[in-house]
Amino acid sequence: MKRKLSLMMLVILLFIHIIPVYAQEPSFLDSELQSDAVILIEEETGRVLFEKNSNKKIYPASLTKILTALIAIEYLDPNEVITVGNEVYAVPLDASKAGHNPGDEITLKDLLISLLLPSGNDSAFVIACQVSKKATGNANLDVNGCIAHFAGMMNEKAKEFGLSDTHFVNPHGYHDENHYSTAHDIAQLTREALKNPLFKEIVKMPSAEIGTAGNPKEQKLTFKNRNLLLDSKNSETFYSYATGVKTGFTNEAGQCLVASAEKDGMSLIAVVLNNPTSVGRFKEAKTLLEYGFQNYNFQNIVNEGDTITTVVVEKAAPKGPSELELVAKNDFKELFYQDDFSRVEKSVTLFNEPIEAPIVKGQVIGEVSFILDGEQLGAVELIAKYDIQKRTILDLIFSVNAIPYWCGAVGIIFILVSVITAIKKKRKRRGLHFR
């Protein structure tokens, strides 16, 4: 009996393992996600792969610090040593802190680590004051003045990035009715931030230690990244492909997360806003990222140098080709959902018709467009694969096509010679007759 039961279990297990896993449709996400708003985008193209309430205005909490870090990197040198001032006393008691004290000296890079890993609101205040004083040229600007000026810089930068439904009033994300954003805007902001190597390096750190460069005025502090997707010791939340980015929480904003990941040459960004639980935001981010990786992939529609079509060239020299191969000037790749790649159609347009010699290798002749479901994905210029010389007058005279004309000319000459000869003979006979 036990042997039969074991055999049955083995068959069941084998059957489970050989059942194919099919890519899931996006509709399954709607029923699984508990977050108020989410979005999943591909980093390189910015293409939206999934969204739910992505344009709904929501409080971003500490996700705000993504922009704070970007502005700091833009205005300050990573190795610049910054002296912490009394601005750290302005941090609300219930806000997250890195642990800076007035008089501490800290490099900007260590300050950014303190801002992004433990989500230090005190770090945000120090950055805002340092940047604002430098930008205004006023070293005596008070904390409120610094925060107001820095918020203005944040809103200008948001406008520059095209974040149309976002407004900031502080550098840390502590709750304010007028401090809001959307999942869509935060995804676009993160996409811009990840273009910066220093930002990308820091948000990927599972943990970090600062104050080890030998400066006695810089505290030695050890931080663990609050983004548990990066914590390999936490099996419930760890995601091996994760590369960042930032957590956020206030009572009003709920549990928030921006997560980035890389797999098989593709990078994705997931934004999860107002999830009911801390663990839930990580699980939903993993679900979104896995959905993207399972269902989308980049494929080259065409490679540089691929022959797309062949065209007839008029007035070509007879010793060379009269047909021209048109090749792609460059590669073109696109992000595709499941089997959409097989449905892409190509449409060739020639810029000038008819095509006449001379043709120079590399000359732009036309373009090929790639179309999916009536929508143009993009286009690539088509160039000549080789030279084609133009025929000359001598080519025309001695070409095969000229043979009928030559025959006609010879015939006419023969007839003329015959007529002239006959006339001369006739005249000669008459001369003899009269003599």
LINKA-V232153 format. One record per backbone hydrogen bond with DSSP energy under -0.5 kcal/mol. NH is the residue of the N-H (numbers start at 1). CO is the residue of the C=O. If there is no record, write none. Layout:
BEGIN
NH;CO  NH;CO
END
This chain:
BEGIN
5;1  6;2  7;3  8;4  9;5  10;6  11;7  12;8  13;9  14;10  15;11  16;12  17;13  18;14  19;15  19;16  22;20  28;25  29;26  30;26  31;27  32;28  32;29  33;29  36;273  36;274  37;273  38;52  39;271  40;50  41;269  42;47  43;267  46;42  49;40  49;47  50;40  52;38  56;53  58;181  63;60  64;61  65;62  66;63  67;64  68;64  69;65  70;66  71;67  72;68  73;69  74;70  75;71  76;72  80;77  82;80  82;106  84;82  84;104  88;85  89;86  90;87  91;88  95;92  103;84  104;101  105;217  106;82  108;80  109;78  111;107  112;108  113;109  114;110  115;111  116;112  117;113  118;113  120;114  121;96  121;119  124;120  125;121  126;122  127;123  128;124  129;125  130;126  131;127  132;128  133;129  134;130  135;131  136;132  137;133  138;133  139;137  141;138  146;142  147;143  148;144  149;145  150;146  151;147  152;148  153;149  154;150  155;151  156;152  157;153  158;154  159;155  160;156  161;157  162;159  163;158  164;162  166;163  167;180  179;176  180;167  180;178  181;58  184;54  186;182  187;183  188;184  189;185  190;186  191;187  192;188  193;189  194;190  195;192  196;193  197;195  200;196  201;197  202;198  203;199  204;200  205;202  208;223  210;221  216;214  218;215  219;217  221;210  221;219  223;208  225;206  226;117  228;226  230;227  231;228  232;230  234;231  235;233  237;234  238;234  239;229  242;239  243;260  244;260  246;258  248;256  250;254  254;250  255;275  256;248  256;254  257;272  258;246  259;257  259;270  260;244  261;268  262;241  263;266  266;263  268;261  269;41  270;259  271;39  272;257  273;37  275;255  281;277  282;278  283;279  284;280  285;281  286;282  287;283  288;284  289;285  290;286  291;287  292;288  293;289  294;290  295;291  296;292  297;336  299;334  301;299  301;332  302;332  305;328  306;303  308;306  308;326  309;326  311;324  313;322  314;312  314;355  316;313  317;389  320;317  324;311  326;309  327;325  327;383  328;306  329;381  332;302  334;299  336;297  336;334  338;295  338;336  340;337  342;339  343;340  344;341  345;371  347;369  349;367  351;365  352;365  356;354  357;314  358;388  359;388  362;384  363;360  365;382  366;382  367;349  368;380  369;347  370;378  371;345  371;369  372;375  375;372  377;370  378;370  380;368  382;366  383;327  384;363  385;325  388;359  391;315  396;392  397;393  398;394  399;396  402;399  403;400  406;402  407;403  408;404  409;405  410;406  411;407  412;408  413;409  414;410  415;411  416;412  417;413  418;414  419;415  420;416  421;417  422;418  423;419  424;420  425;421  426;422  427;423  428;424  429;425  430;426  431;427  432;428  433;429  434;430  435;431
END
